[in-house]
C-alpha cells in the first residue's frame, strides 16, 4: 500500500522563509506546527525558527503529533576537505539523529560568491566546469558513507544558483557519484532550471532518497529569466507555489511514487510570501492535491 510506505510532510517555508527574514518573520513556530498537524501532515522539515536542541525539538514536535522529515545542511565540499565538512556538520547530524530523522539534505554552497549570492542575477552562479568533478564526487562519496554509518542518508539537492542546477549538470553529477549519494528530487527546481524531472526519474530513480513537491508559475519564471531577476526577487514575486497551483505536470512523479516502491518522505514545499499566499490555505490545498496524486 502506498500510504504505508510514504510519509507526507511539509516545509516550514510556506510560513517562514529561511533567507528572507521579512517573509513570515512574525509568524510563530507554533502556528506552523499547529496548522501542519491540523491539515494532516505527518511531519515537517527543519526551519530557522526551530530549536537546535534535539530533546527540546523532539518534545515540541511530539506535542503536535509530527516528526522531523529532514534538515538542510549548507555544505562546502567543493572548497574544503571531508574532515572539515564533517566537523562543520557534526551538530546538525546530532540534531537529526536526536529527533529520529534519517535524511540530511545536502546543499552545495561552495563557490557561491558575493555577500548575498541569492540577490545576484539568476544567470550568475557557480560553474561545474570550475571544479574537478571526480575529486568532488570522491569527497561526497566518502561523506555519504560516513553519514550512513550514523544511520543517516545524504539527499543531494540540485538547486537554482548552486553548483548542480541544469539537466546536464545533474546527469554528470549522478554519473560521477556513488549510489550512497542519494538524490533529492525537486520538481520545482528542475522545472525552473529547464530540466525534465521525469528524465531524472527515468535515469536515476533508484537514487532518489527524498522528494520535494514544488510548483512553478510559468509566467513569473519567464519574466524572471527575461529580466534576469535574482533568486530572492523571484521568490518575492511568487515564482514558486505549492503543487497543483502552478504549471508543473505532476503526473510523472505521481506514477513514480505509486509504482516504484519508493519509501520515504514526500514533502510539500513552496517559498512564498505568507501575506500573499496564506500558509494554511495553500498547504491544505497542496495536501489535498498530493493525496489525490498518490492515490489515483
Secondary structure, DSSP 4 states (H G I P E B T S, - for coil): -HHHHEEEEE-GGGTS-SS-TTSSTTS-HHHHHHHHHHHT-SEEE--TTS-S-HHHHHHHHHHTT-EEEEEEEEE-TTTS-HHHHHHHHHHHHHHHHHTT--EEEEEE-TT--STTGGGSBTT----GGGS-HHHHHHHHHHHHHHHHTTT-EEEEE--TTSSS-SHHHHHHHHHHS-TTEEEEEEHHHHHHTT--HHHHHHHHGGGEEEEEEEEE-HHHHHHHHHHT-BHHHHHHTT-EEETTSSS---HHHHHHHHHS---EEEEE-----TTTS-HHHHHHHHHHHHHHHHH-
